[in-house]
Amino acid sequence: MPILTRPNLTVQTGALVTRLLFKGTPVGVEYLHQGTLQQVYVNQEVILSAGVFDSPKLLMLSGIGNAEHLLPLNIPVVADLPSVGENLHDHPLVAVGYKSTQALPAIAPTSNIVEAGLFLHSGKSNEVAPDLQFLFSPALLSPTLTHEVSGATLVACLIKPQSHGTVTLRSTNPLDPAVVQANYL
């Protein structure tokens, strides 16, 4: 890839970011690579993109979050923002796979894997937006999408969740997963 040869880009694989570094504003990150803690500093900006669970986890490990949660863990508070890790909305879904008893034609290379969708109301009112989504795939979907086994998958998903969950720290160890309380149903 031509972008990898840019002089202003360094790619580090196999690394785990442990916290953001601050001098008033974020100026870098600390990360663990091959058992060694390292720090890297930037000239412009730090962009945090670690997903729905690890983004708030990294913010809290860095001292940004609810001070009432950070102080008992002896994390110095950079910014008391109680909303960090709050208001988690998850879309619970159920996928049902069917393994075909005979080989099916190969999926077209232009397929996006989901070939059909349907939106429904779980209640009787059509005055509000649908709250359920169904998807159909002509592939047997699994954590490791495989085309070696013929089959199909039907997915049902709640698209207007009313539950509000939280993401909090288990400990100050960045290797520990965050505590996720989804508050389903």
C-alpha positions as CSV (number, residue, x, y, z in Angstrom):
1,M,0.0,0.0,0.0
2,P,1.5,3.3,-1.0
3,I,0.2,5.1,2.1
4,L,2.5,3.0,4.3
5,T,5.6,4.7,2.8
6,R,4.5,8.2,3.9
7,P,7.1,9.8,6.1
8,N,4.4,11.1,8.5
9,L,2.9,7.7,9.2
10,T,4.2,4.9,11.5
11,V,2.2,1.7,11.9
12,Q,2.8,-0.4,15.0
13,T,1.0,-3.7,15.1
14,G,0.7,-6.0,18.1
15,A,0.4,-3.1,20.4
16,L,-2.1,-2.3,23.2
17,V,-2.7,1.4,24.0
18,T,-2.8,1.7,27.8
19,R,-3.6,5.5,28.2
20,L,-3.6,8.9,26.6
21,L,-0.8,11.3,27.5
22,F,-1.6,14.9,28.4
23,K,0.1,18.3,28.6
24,G,-3.1,20.2,29.0
25,T,-4.4,18.6,25.9
26,P,-3.8,15.1,24.6
27,V,-0.2,14.9,23.2
28,G,0.3,11.2,22.7
29,V,-0.3,7.7,23.8
30,E,1.3,5.1,26.0
31,Y,1.3,1.5,24.7
32,L,2.5,-1.9,25.5
33,H,4.4,-3.7,22.8
34,Q,6.2,-7.1,23.3
35,G,6.1,-6.6,27.1
36,T,7.6,-3.1,27.0
37,L,5.7,0.1,27.9
38,Q,6.4,2.8,25.3
39,Q,5.3,6.3,24.7
40,V,4.7,8.2,21.4
41,Y,4.0,11.9,21.1
42,V,2.3,13.7,18.2
43,N,2.6,17.2,16.7
44,Q,-1.0,17.7,15.8
45,E,-3.9,15.7,17.4
46,V,-4.7,12.4,19.0
47,I,-7.7,10.6,17.6
48,L,-9.2,7.9,19.9
49,S,-11.0,5.2,18.0
50,A,-11.1,2.0,20.1
51,G,-14.7,0.9,19.8
52,V,-17.8,1.1,22.0
53,F,-16.1,-0.6,25.0
54,D,-12.5,0.3,24.8
55,S,-12.9,4.0,24.0
56,P,-14.5,4.8,27.4
57,K,-12.1,2.3,29.0
58,L,-9.1,4.2,27.6
59,L,-10.6,7.6,28.5
60,M,-11.1,6.4,32.1
61,L,-7.6,4.9,32.4
62,S,-6.3,8.3,31.2
63,G,-8.2,10.2,33.9
64,I,-11.2,11.3,31.9
65,G,-14.5,10.1,33.4
66,N,-16.5,10.1,36.6
67,A,-14.2,11.3,39.4
68,E,-16.3,9.2,41.9
69,H,-15.2,6.1,40.0
70,L,-11.6,7.1,39.1
71,L,-10.4,8.3,42.6
72,P,-11.0,5.0,44.4
73,L,-8.8,3.4,41.7
74,N,-6.1,6.0,42.4
75,I,-6.4,7.4,38.8
76,P,-5.5,11.1,38.7
77,V,-8.5,13.0,37.4
78,V,-7.7,15.0,34.2
79,A,-11.4,15.8,33.5
80,D,-14.4,15.0,35.7
81,L,-16.9,13.9,33.0
82,P,-19.5,11.6,34.6
83,S,-21.0,10.8,31.2
84,V,-18.0,8.8,30.0
85,G,-19.1,5.1,29.9
86,E,-22.7,6.0,30.4
87,N,-25.7,5.7,28.1
88,L,-24.6,2.5,26.4
89,H,-27.2,1.5,23.7
90,D,-26.8,-2.0,22.3
91,H,-28.9,-3.6,19.7
92,P,-29.5,-7.1,20.8
93,L,-29.9,-9.6,18.0
94,V,-30.5,-13.2,17.4
95,A,-29.0,-15.1,14.4
96,V,-30.3,-18.4,13.3
97,G,-28.3,-20.4,10.9
98,Y,-29.4,-23.2,8.7
99,K,-26.9,-25.6,7.3
100,S,-27.9,-26.8,3.9
101,T,-28.1,-30.5,3.1
102,Q,-26.8,-29.8,-0.4
103,A,-24.2,-27.5,-1.9
104,L,-25.7,-24.1,-2.9
105,P,-24.4,-21.9,-5.7
106,A,-21.5,-19.6,-4.7
107,I,-22.4,-16.1,-3.5
108,A,-21.8,-13.5,-6.1
109,P,-18.5,-11.5,-5.7
110,T,-20.6,-8.3,-5.7
111,S,-22.8,-9.5,-2.8
112,N,-22.7,-7.6,0.5
113,I,-23.6,-10.9,2.2
114,V,-27.0,-9.5,3.4
115,E,-29.4,-10.0,0.5
116,A,-32.7,-9.1,2.0
117,G,-34.0,-6.9,4.8
118,L,-37.3,-6.2,6.5
119,F,-38.4,-3.6,9.0
120,L,-41.4,-4.3,11.3
121,H,-43.4,-2.9,14.2
122,S,-43.5,-5.0,17.3
123,G,-46.6,-3.2,18.4
124,K,-49.9,-2.3,16.6
125,S,-49.1,1.3,15.8
126,N,-47.8,2.2,12.4
127,E,-47.5,5.9,13.5
128,V,-43.9,5.4,14.8
129,A,-40.8,4.1,13.1
130,P,-40.3,0.3,13.1
131,D,-38.4,-1.1,16.0
132,L,-37.4,-4.5,14.5
133,Q,-35.1,-5.4,11.7
134,F,-34.8,-8.8,10.0
135,L,-31.9,-9.6,7.7
136,F,-31.4,-12.6,5.4
137,S,-28.0,-13.9,4.2
138,P,-27.5,-16.7,1.7
139,A,-24.4,-17.7,3.8
140,L,-24.0,-19.5,7.0
141,L,-22.8,-16.6,9.1
142,S,-20.5,-17.3,12.1
143,P,-17.7,-15.4,13.9
144,T,-15.5,-16.6,11.1
145,L,-17.5,-16.2,7.9
146,T,-16.9,-19.3,5.9
147,H,-18.0,-20.2,2.4
148,E,-17.0,-23.8,2.8
149,V,-20.3,-24.8,4.4
150,S,-23.5,-24.0,2.4
151,G,-26.4,-22.5,4.3
152,A,-28.4,-19.4,5.1
153,T,-28.8,-17.1,8.1
154,L,-31.8,-15.1,9.4
155,V,-31.1,-12.3,11.9
156,A,-33.6,-10.5,14.1
157,C,-32.5,-7.3,15.6
158,L,-34.0,-4.7,18.0
159,I,-33.3,-1.4,16.4
160,K,-34.8,1.0,19.0
161,P,-33.4,-0.3,22.3
162,Q,-34.8,1.4,25.4
163,S,-32.2,0.0,27.7
164,H,-29.3,2.1,28.8
165,G,-26.1,0.4,30.0
166,T,-22.7,1.4,31.3
167,V,-19.0,0.7,30.7
168,T,-16.8,1.0,33.8
169,L,-13.3,-0.1,34.8
170,R,-12.6,-3.4,36.4
171,S,-9.2,-2.2,37.6
172,T,-6.3,0.0,36.6
173,N,-4.7,-2.8,34.6
174,P,-5.2,-2.0,30.9
175,L,-5.1,-5.8,30.1
176,D,-8.3,-6.3,32.1
177,P,-11.5,-6.0,30.1
178,A,-14.0,-3.3,31.0
179,V,-17.1,-4.1,33.0
180,V,-20.0,-3.9,30.6
181,Q,-23.5,-3.7,32.1
182,A,-25.9,-3.8,29.2
183,N,-29.2,-3.6,31.2
184,Y,-31.1,-5.5,28.6
185,L,-34.9,-5.7,29.0
